[in-house]
Amino acid sequence: MVVDTLEGVLHEASDFIVPQKAGLWCSDSIYSEIGEIICCKKVGRETQSEITFYKSVGIGYLDHGCN
């Protein structure tokens, strides 16, 4: 699982917060923030058979493109 920001998912994403509080999900299953993969700090998919689940909570500063 890859997220836009770890802080955002853990504090704003009710689709993860609710199951976490119920003991059905653990934040340890989050592999990385997307920026770590883009900056090559962590490896993304290594084979076509790997599946990446990406959760974005919509952080405003990530919406701005490079000019």
Backbone as numpy.savetxt, mean C-alpha at the origin, in Angstrom:
# Nx Ny Nz CAx CAy CAz Cx Cy Cz
0.98 -7.01 -0.77 0.13 -5.84 -0.77 1.03 -4.60 -0.77
0.71 -3.68 -1.63 1.43 -2.42 -1.76 0.43 -1.29 -1.53
0.86 -0.26 -0.80 -0.03 0.85 -0.47 0.59 2.17 -0.92
-0.24 3.20 -1.05 0.33 4.51 -1.38 1.12 5.03 -0.19
0.50 5.07 0.99 1.22 5.42 2.22 0.75 4.49 3.33
1.67 3.96 4.07 1.34 3.09 5.18 0.49 3.82 6.22
0.86 5.03 6.53 0.12 5.82 7.51 -1.33 6.02 7.08
-1.53 6.33 5.80 -2.87 6.55 5.29 -3.75 5.32 5.40
-3.21 4.17 5.01 -3.98 2.94 5.06 -4.32 2.56 6.50
-3.37 2.72 7.40 -3.60 2.31 8.79 -4.50 3.27 9.57
-4.67 4.50 9.06 -5.47 5.48 9.80 -6.73 5.95 9.06
-6.84 5.67 7.75 -7.95 6.20 6.98 -8.77 5.14 6.23
-8.20 4.00 5.97 -8.86 3.00 5.13 -9.70 2.05 5.97
-10.98 2.36 6.10 -11.85 1.54 6.95 -11.95 0.10 6.46
-11.73 -0.12 5.14 -11.78 -1.49 4.64 -10.62 -2.33 5.16
-9.61 -1.70 5.78 -8.54 -2.43 6.46 -8.62 -2.26 7.98
-9.02 -1.09 8.44 -9.08 -0.81 9.88 -10.10 -1.72 10.58
-11.27 -1.88 10.01 -12.33 -2.69 10.64 -11.88 -4.15 10.79
-11.39 -4.81 9.73 -10.96 -6.19 9.91 -9.74 -6.32 10.84
-8.89 -5.30 10.85 -7.72 -5.34 11.74 -8.19 -5.31 13.20
-9.12 -4.44 13.52 -9.64 -4.36 14.89 -10.36 -5.64 15.30
-10.95 -6.34 14.32 -11.64 -7.60 14.59 -10.69 -8.79 14.64
-9.40 -8.54 14.41 -8.40 -9.61 14.43 -8.39 -10.47 13.18
-8.98 -9.97 12.09 -9.06 -10.74 10.84 -7.97 -10.40 9.84
-7.23 -9.36 10.11 -6.21 -8.89 9.18 -5.09 -8.26 9.98
-3.87 -8.40 9.50 -2.71 -7.83 10.20 -1.92 -6.96 9.22
-1.51 -5.81 9.68 -0.77 -4.89 8.81 0.58 -5.45 8.39
1.03 -6.53 9.01 2.29 -7.18 8.59 2.21 -7.70 7.16
1.00 -7.85 6.63 0.86 -8.34 5.26 1.11 -7.25 4.22
1.31 -6.01 4.66 1.68 -4.93 3.74 3.17 -5.06 3.43
3.48 -5.20 2.17 4.87 -5.38 1.73 5.62 -4.06 1.64
4.96 -3.05 1.07 5.70 -1.84 0.75 4.77 -0.69 0.42
5.31 0.51 0.48 4.66 1.67 -0.12 5.08 1.71 -1.58
4.22 2.23 -2.44 4.50 2.26 -3.88 5.78 3.04 -4.19
6.05 4.10 -3.43 7.25 4.90 -3.66 8.54 4.12 -3.45
8.53 3.15 -2.53 9.73 2.33 -2.29 10.03 1.45 -3.49
9.00 1.00 -4.18 9.21 0.18 -5.37 9.67 1.06 -6.53
9.03 2.22 -6.69 9.40 3.13 -7.77 10.86 3.58 -7.63
11.29 3.82 -6.39 12.67 4.29 -6.13 13.65 3.13 -5.98
13.22 1.92 -6.26 14.05 0.71 -6.22 14.60 0.40 -4.82
13.90 0.84 -3.78 14.29 0.47 -2.42 13.78 -0.93 -2.09
12.70 -1.34 -2.76 12.16 -2.69 -2.64 11.85 -3.21 -4.04
11.89 -4.51 -4.18 11.63 -5.15 -5.47 10.13 -5.28 -5.67
9.68 -4.98 -6.87 8.29 -5.21 -7.22 8.10 -6.66 -7.65
7.12 -6.90 -8.50 6.90 -8.26 -8.98 8.13 -8.77 -9.70
8.45 -10.03 -9.46 9.60 -10.64 -10.12 9.19 -11.64 -11.19
7.95 -12.09 -11.16 7.44 -13.01 -12.19 6.02 -12.60 -12.56
5.57 -13.04 -13.72 4.22 -12.75 -14.18 3.16 -13.40 -13.31
3.53 -14.47 -12.58 2.55 -15.17 -11.76 2.30 -14.48 -10.42
3.15 -13.54 -10.03 2.94 -12.82 -8.78 1.81 -11.81 -8.95
1.03 -11.66 -7.92 -0.09 -10.73 -7.94 0.18 -9.64 -6.91
-0.01 -8.40 -7.32 0.14 -7.27 -6.40 -1.22 -6.66 -6.17
-1.59 -6.53 -4.92 -2.81 -5.83 -4.53 -2.37 -4.44 -4.10
-2.91 -3.39 -4.73 -2.52 -2.02 -4.43 -3.69 -1.28 -3.82
-3.46 -0.66 -2.66 -4.49 0.13 -1.99 -4.05 1.58 -1.96
-4.90 2.44 -2.50 -4.65 3.88 -2.48 -5.75 4.55 -1.68
-5.35 5.40 -0.74 -6.35 6.14 0.02 -6.50 7.56 -0.49
-5.72 7.94 -1.48 -5.88 9.25 -2.11 -5.16 10.38 -1.41
-3.87 10.24 -1.24 -3.07 11.29 -0.64 -2.84 12.39 -1.67
-3.20 13.62 -1.34 -3.17 14.73 -2.28 -1.81 14.98 -2.92
-0.73 14.90 -2.15 0.58 15.21 -2.73 1.02 14.17 -3.76
0.39 12.99 -3.78 0.71 12.01 -4.80 -0.05 12.26 -6.11
-1.01 13.17 -6.08 -1.81 13.48 -7.27 -1.10 14.42 -8.25
-0.06 15.08 -7.82 0.61 16.05 -8.67 1.68 15.39 -9.51
1.61 15.60 -10.80 2.61 15.05 -11.72 3.83 15.94 -11.81
4.84 15.43 -12.44 6.06 16.22 -12.67 5.86 17.10 -13.90
6.26 18.32 -13.82 6.16 19.24 -14.96 7.51 19.51 -15.56
